[in-house]
């Protein structure tokens, strides 16, 4: 029997993941907010706004009707921006089946509540842990849409559900590995966007590879400290959802967060950079909520704090970097 999957969000990652699912043999309903984009996808077999000229599999049908997308779906994949999840899910919950597994592809922490996306899903949809899954890893949509090899972690507290989702998205170019560490996978995905901003800022300032390697390594240490305080498995951060995703975000010109940070490092203002980027760089908002989350758990995250100071408080990058380097010395393990 063919697995039916609803993908909520027809942006770059939602479209690329819909392609993965269809290539794996699933029947995919791709929900889009704008009827004109939905019509274009159905008419041309492409997503002309995000991937013009890239032919999508025939197993994908687009719709602007959330009820039509969710009908009979075994999985509902959520790919909207992190800060809009709550409002969107409130509107969709009534049409999503009681047994449908809710899969988060989002990499952020909610502003104000400092909740992970799985926590927002549980709260809004009333779903238990066996109905909440996360896909996270080095997933640059611009590469995946070209079917270049990639791997990811597929996490759910219920191992059988993780294996079902793994089977639904396993293709010759996309290799999913199961995990039971939902919190660790989510944190890795959220914090790497913040570190990606920091590395981008360093690039924009013209700093070298030693600086970038130091930010990546110490950024991973910050993520691991917070993860352990929240009950995550520290080994998760050495894997695909941790180091793997962090490396891709900090090194690729396809990374929105890296690109955004580089513009800031070159001297552009926040508003100028937002206007130039046009698409969402999750770390711009999530850096504040990640810092909020760290403070609630009593965890020191100086690189995250530096990013907030630069991006939201207007501190000159040169001043922020000097302050970061002037912090008191400590053992590396801390």
CORTARA-V246980 format. One record per backbone hydrogen bond with DSSP energy under -0.5 kcal/mol. CO is the residue of the C=O (numbers start at 1). NH is the residue of the N-H. E is the energy in kcal/mol with one decimal. If there is no record, write none. Layout:
# CORTARA-V246980
CO;NH;E, CO;NH;E
This chain:
# CORTARA-V246980
3;27;-2.8, 4;74;-2.9, 4;75;-1.0, 5;29;-2.6, 6;8;-0.6, 6;77;-3.6, 7;9;-1.0, 7;31;-3.1, 8;79;-2.5, 11;15;-2.3, 12;16;-2.2, 13;17;-2.6, 14;18;-2.1, 15;19;-1.9, 16;20;-1.9, 17;21;-2.6, 18;22;-2.4, 19;23;-2.8, 20;24;-1.6, 21;26;-2.6, 22;25;-1.5, 26;28;-0.6, 27;5;-2.8, 28;30;-0.6, 28;61;-2.4, 29;7;-2.9, 29;31;-0.7, 30;63;-2.3, 31;9;-2.0, 33;35;-0.6, 34;37;-0.7, 34;38;-2.1, 35;39;-2.7, 36;40;-1.7, 37;41;-2.3, 38;42;-2.3, 39;43;-2.5, 40;44;-2.7, 40;46;-0.6, 41;45;-1.9, 45;56;-3.3, 46;48;-0.7, 47;51;-2.8, 51;47;-0.6, 51;54;-2.0, 53;55;-0.7, 57;60;-1.4, 59;28;-2.6, 61;30;-2.5, 63;32;-2.1, 64;66;-0.7, 65;69;-2.1, 66;70;-2.3, 67;71;-1.3, 70;73;-2.2, 74;101;-2.4, 75;6;-2.6, 75;77;-0.6, 76;78;-0.5, 76;103;-2.8, 77;8;-3.5, 77;79;-0.6, 78;105;-2.4, 81;84;-1.6, 81;85;-0.6, 82;85;-1.0, 84;88;-2.3, 85;89;-3.3, 86;90;-2.0, 87;91;-1.2, 88;92;-1.3, 89;93;-2.3, 92;95;-1.9, 92;96;-1.0, 93;96;-0.7, 97;100;-1.0, 101;76;-3.0, 101;103;-0.6, 102;104;-0.5, 102;133;-2.6, 103;78;-3.5, 103;105;-0.5, 104;135;-2.2, 108;117;-0.6, 110;114;-2.1, 111;113;-1.0, 115;110;-2.7, 116;120;-2.0, 117;121;-2.5, 118;122;-2.3, 119;123;-2.2, 120;124;-2.8, 121;125;-2.7, 121;127;-0.6, 122;126;-1.1, 128;131;-2.2, 129;132;-1.1, 129;157;-0.6, 131;102;-3.3, 133;104;-3.0, 134;155;-3.1, 136;153;-3.0, 137;139;-1.6, 139;141;-0.7, 140;143;-1.6, 140;144;-2.0, 141;145;-2.6, 143;146;-1.0, 143;148;-1.7, 144;147;-2.6, 150;175;-2.6, 152;177;-3.0, 153;136;-2.3, 153;155;-0.6, 154;179;-1.9, 155;134;-2.3, 157;159;-0.8, 158;161;-0.5, 158;162;-2.0, 159;163;-2.2, 160;164;-1.8, 161;165;-2.5, 162;166;-2.4, 163;167;-2.2, 164;168;-1.6, 165;169;-1.1, 166;169;-0.7, 167;170;-0.7, 169;171;-0.7, 173;150;-2.5, 173;175;-0.5, 174;171;-2.2, 174;176;-0.6, 175;152;-1.7, 177;154;-3.3, 179;156;-2.1, 180;182;-1.2, 181;185;-2.1, 182;186;-2.4, 183;187;-2.7, 184;188;-2.4, 185;189;-1.7, 186;190;-2.2, 187;191;-2.9, 188;192;-1.6, 189;193;-0.6, 190;193;-0.6, 190;194;-0.7, 191;194;-0.6, 191;195;-2.2, 192;196;-2.4, 193;197;-1.6, 194;198;-1.9, 195;199;-2.6, 196;200;-2.3, 197;201;-2.7, 198;202;-2.1, 199;203;-2.3, 200;204;-2.8, 201;205;-1.8, 202;207;-2.5, 203;206;-1.5, 208;212;-1.9, 209;213;-2.9, 210;214;-2.1, 211;215;-2.3, 212;216;-2.5, 213;217;-2.4, 214;218;-2.7, 215;219;-2.2, 216;220;-2.0, 217;221;-1.6, 218;222;-2.1, 219;223;-2.2, 220;224;-2.4, 221;225;-2.4, 222;226;-2.2, 223;227;-2.6, 224;228;-2.7, 225;229;-1.8, 226;230;-1.3, 227;230;-0.5, 227;232;-3.1, 228;231;-1.3, 232;234;-0.6, 233;236;-1.8, 234;237;-1.0, 235;238;-1.3, 236;239;-1.5, 236;242;-0.5, 237;243;-1.0, 239;242;-0.8, 239;244;-2.4, 240;245;-1.5, 242;246;-2.4, 243;247;-2.7, 244;248;-1.8, 245;249;-2.4, 246;250;-2.2, 247;251;-1.2, 248;252;-1.6, 252;255;-1.4, 255;259;-2.2, 256;260;-2.7, 257;261;-2.6, 258;262;-2.4, 259;263;-1.8, 260;264;-1.9, 261;265;-2.8, 262;266;-1.5, 263;268;-2.2, 264;267;-1.8, 269;273;-2.3, 270;274;-2.4, 271;275;-2.1, 272;276;-1.9, 273;277;-2.4, 274;278;-2.2, 277;279;-2.0, 280;282;-0.7, 281;284;-2.1, 282;285;-0.8, 282;286;-2.5, 283;287;-1.9, 285;288;-1.0, 285;289;-1.1, 286;290;-3.3, 287;291;-1.9, 288;292;-2.1, 289;293;-2.5, 290;294;-2.5, 291;295;-2.3, 292;296;-2.0, 293;297;-1.2, 294;299;-3.0, 295;298;-0.9, 299;301;-0.5, 301;305;-2.3, 302;306;-2.2, 303;307;-2.1, 304;308;-2.1, 305;309;-2.4, 306;310;-2.2, 307;311;-3.1, 308;312;-2.2, 308;313;-1.4, 309;315;-2.6, 310;314;-0.6, 316;319;-0.7, 316;320;-2.3, 317;321;-2.7, 318;322;-1.8, 319;323;-2.2, 320;324;-2.2, 321;325;-2.4, 322;326;-1.0, 324;327;-1.1, 331;334;-1.4
